[in-house]
């Protein structure tokens, strides 16, 4: 069992997953909160946590797993000409 950082877990998971199972740091944080006993030491292991994470991820509503187009932090405001 090789322990890796959260960033490495995210990178490896997204590299190995189809587009409908790609995730973000926010999803990893939510998974960690909901599955605290599984991640009680705070370390991530691809072999130990990936299958439970995929199972959890596949049960999320479709809206949460895909980013919304209008959810951008930066809005595209119309240009103003003076």
Secondary structure, DSSP 8 states (H G I E B T S, - for coil): --EE-HHHHHHHHHHHS-GGG---HHHHHHHHHHTGGGGTT--EEHHHHHHHHHHHHHTS-HHHHS--GGG-SS--------
